[in-house]
Amino acid sequence: MRMPKLPRPGGILAAYLLTLVGLVGCSTHDPVARGHVSAFGSPIEITLIGINRRHAAEVTRTLERDFELMEEAWHAWEEGPVSRMNMLFNQDNTPFAAPPSVLPLLKLSKSIAEQSDHLFNPAIGHLVRAWGFQGRPAECLRPPPKDLIDIVVEAAPTMNDIHIDGFRVWSDNDIVKLDFRAIQRGYAIDQAILRLQELGINNASISANGNVHAIGSRDGHPWSVTVRAPDGGGVFATLKIIGNEAAFTTGEYQTYFTWDGELYHDIIDPRTGYPATGTSSVTVLHPNASTANAAATALFVAGPKDWHRLARQMGIRYVMLTDSEGRVHMNPAMKTRIKLHRDNREIIISEPLT
């Protein structure tokens, strides 16, 4: 039984820890600096190539402040811009001014939601809250009443119910309640990468819970990320990242509770109101962490029978999906980029996604 959540004492992010690994003498290897912060319920590691210790410390402090502001702006249930928007959505479809800190994320989410046939759906915050996945400890959770789920599913809130005219927004569905958890971490990491590039840093990676966005290289070598096993234990695969790319994994092991011996995870199928079935984990590789983050959720919900169609529709080119029977599905391009460390599973190679 587990719902990982890091403490946020006083709303202040955990202090960074910076380490520097340098090679001496006439070596041409670049120094590697690492900064650590905490945001969005997980530790975030910042790896910077080719800058000195003092500069790395300054960069880490800058990103720490950025992450703190983004987390406060997008939080779905604590007081802030998103929670205020959720209250205003229920007031007679009256337009109101969208907070500038939320509007770009809202627009991007609308676009990706439509591409995903709304299987990525940040408008189902009522369902997420009903299941208790908004800050409640796992030991307090249980499945919500079926009647409550049926009400939300019948209302079918989607991002299409939210309308944007300049800086004004409104909803014509009073069941809409925003929860950006399936994209906000990726979007935040994308913004952090852009900040690094603005600061003249072009070889770096930012990772959170095994999800990473990297740019450039590590002393001339490609970056890589390990993928956890679908049951959450051990290393399942290593994925090579080339140039400017992000890899995100969504798995049923990440946030869940058990009730009457059954596991309920937090990846809700908007069509049923219940946790999606048929999938154990999905890994997506994409140039944008926000798209990879959202697509991993959408393809998890689509499941082994429909992930390929939806991936093509969303413009995703690298996917690995493990179904609930333990079979591994991937497209040929992903097969060339990933190394599996466990060879006792059935591997199903799909048609190309191009």
ChimeraX attribute file (.defattr): number of C-alpha atoms within 10 A of each C-alpha:
attribute: neighborCount
match mode: 1-to-1
recipient: residues
	/A:1	14
	/A:2	14
	/A:3	18
	/A:4	14
	/A:5	13
	/A:6	14
	/A:7	14
	/A:8	13
	/A:9	8
	/A:10	6
	/A:11	10
	/A:12	13
	/A:13	20
	/A:14	17
	/A:15	13
	/A:16	19
	/A:17	12
	/A:18	18
	/A:19	15
	/A:20	16
	/A:21	11
	/A:22	15
	/A:23	12
	/A:24	9
	/A:25	6
	/A:26	6
	/A:27	8
	/A:28	9
	/A:29	14
	/A:30	17
	/A:31	18
	/A:32	21
	/A:33	24
	/A:34	22
	/A:35	23
	/A:36	21
	/A:37	23
	/A:38	21
	/A:39	23
	/A:40	22
	/A:41	16
	/A:42	16
	/A:43	17
	/A:44	23
	/A:45	22
	/A:46	25
	/A:47	22
	/A:48	26
	/A:49	21
	/A:50	18
	/A:51	17
	/A:52	15
	/A:53	18
	/A:54	11
	/A:55	11
	/A:56	23
	/A:57	18
	/A:58	11
	/A:59	19
	/A:60	26
	/A:61	17
	/A:62	14
	/A:63	21
	/A:64	23
	/A:65	14
	/A:66	15
	/A:67	23
	/A:68	18
	/A:69	13
	/A:70	19
	/A:71	20
	/A:72	18
	/A:73	19
	/A:74	23
	/A:75	20
	/A:76	24
	/A:77	16
	/A:78	14
	/A:79	12
	/A:80	15
	/A:81	18
	/A:82	25
	/A:83	18
	/A:84	15
	/A:85	20
	/A:86	22
	/A:87	12
	/A:88	19
	/A:89	23
	/A:90	17
	/A:91	13
	/A:92	12
	/A:93	16
	/A:94	13
	/A:95	17
	/A:96	14
	/A:97	14
	/A:98	21
	/A:99	17
	/A:100	11
	/A:101	15
	/A:102	15
	/A:103	17
	/A:104	12
	/A:105	17
	/A:106	19
	/A:107	15
	/A:108	14
	/A:109	25
	/A:110	22
	/A:111	13
	/A:112	22
	/A:113	23
	/A:114	16
	/A:115	19
	/A:116	21
	/A:117	15
	/A:118	21
	/A:119	24
	/A:120	33
	/A:121	29
	/A:122	25
	/A:123	28
	/A:124	25
	/A:125	24
	/A:126	20
	/A:127	27
	/A:128	22
	/A:129	17
	/A:130	18
	/A:131	24
	/A:132	19
	/A:133	20
	/A:134	17
	/A:135	14
	/A:136	13
	/A:137	15
	/A:138	17
	/A:139	12
	/A:140	8
	/A:141	17
	/A:142	15
	/A:143	14
	/A:144	14
	/A:145	10
	/A:146	10
	/A:147	9
	/A:148	13
	/A:149	18
	/A:150	14
	/A:151	13
	/A:152	21
	/A:153	19
	/A:154	12
	/A:155	12
	/A:156	18
	/A:157	26
	/A:158	25
	/A:159	25
	/A:160	17
	/A:161	17
	/A:162	19
	/A:163	16
	/A:164	19
	/A:165	10
	/A:166	9
	/A:167	12
	/A:168	14
	/A:169	21
	/A:170	22
	/A:171	25
	/A:172	17
	/A:173	20
	/A:174	17
	/A:175	24
	/A:176	26
	/A:177	28
	/A:178	26
	/A:179	25
	/A:180	23
	/A:181	18
	/A:182	23
	/A:183	25
	/A:184	22
	/A:185	25
	/A:186	26
	/A:187	24
	/A:188	20
	/A:189	26
	/A:190	22
	/A:191	18
	/A:192	21
	/A:193	25
	/A:194	14
	/A:195	16
	/A:196	21
	/A:197	14
	/A:198	10
	/A:199	10
	/A:200	9
	/A:201	18
	/A:202	20
	/A:203	23
	/A:204	24
	/A:205	27
	/A:206	23
	/A:207	23
	/A:208	21
	/A:209	15
	/A:210	15
	/A:211	24
	/A:212	28
	/A:213	31
	/A:214	31
	/A:215	24
	/A:216	20
	/A:217	19
	/A:218	21
	/A:219	15
	/A:220	10
	/A:221	11
	/A:222	14
	/A:223	23
	/A:224	20
	/A:225	20
	/A:226	19
	/A:227	26
	/A:228	20
	/A:229	18
	/A:230	25
	/A:231	14
	/A:232	15
	/A:233	9
	/A:234	12
	/A:235	14
	/A:236	17
	/A:237	16
	/A:238	16
	/A:239	20
	/A:240	18
	/A:241	25
	/A:242	17
	/A:243	16
	/A:244	19
	/A:245	20
	/A:246	29
	/A:247	32
	/A:248	29
	/A:249	27
	/A:250	27
	/A:251	24
	/A:252	23
	/A:253	22
	/A:254	18
	/A:255	18
	/A:256	19
	/A:257	24
	/A:258	16
	/A:259	12
	/A:260	6
	/A:261	7
	/A:262	8
	/A:263	13
	/A:264	23
	/A:265	22
	/A:266	22
	/A:267	25
	/A:268	24
	/A:269	23
	/A:270	23
	/A:271	14
	/A:272	14
	/A:273	24
	/A:274	21
	/A:275	18
	/A:276	22
	/A:277	19
	/A:278	16
	/A:279	23
	/A:280	25
	/A:281	29
	/A:282	29
	/A:283	27
	/A:284	27
	/A:285	28
	/A:286	22
	/A:287	19
	/A:288	19
	/A:289	29
	/A:290	27
	/A:291	27
	/A:292	31
	/A:293	28
	/A:294	30
	/A:295	35
	/A:296	30
	/A:297	29
	/A:298	30
	/A:299	29
	/A:300	31
	/A:301	24
	/A:302	24
	/A:303	22
	/A:304	20
	/A:305	9
	/A:306	12
	/A:307	23
	/A:308	24
	/A:309	12
	/A:310	19
	/A:311	23
	/A:312	15
	/A:313	13
	/A:314	19
	/A:315	14
	/A:316	20
	/A:317	18
	/A:318	24
	/A:319	27
	/A:320	23
	/A:321	29
	/A:322	26
	/A:323	20
	/A:324	16
	/A:325	11
	/A:326	18
	/A:327	16
	/A:328	20
	/A:329	22
	/A:330	24
	/A:331	20
	/A:332	17
	/A:333	17
	/A:334	22
	/A:335	17
	/A:336	11
	/A:337	15
	/A:338	20
	/A:339	15
	/A:340	15
	/A:341	13
	/A:342	10
	/A:343	8
	/A:344	9
	/A:345	12
	/A:346	12
	/A:347	14
	/A:348	15
	/A:349	15
	/A:350	12
	/A:351	11
	/A:352	14
	/A:353	19
	/A:354	11
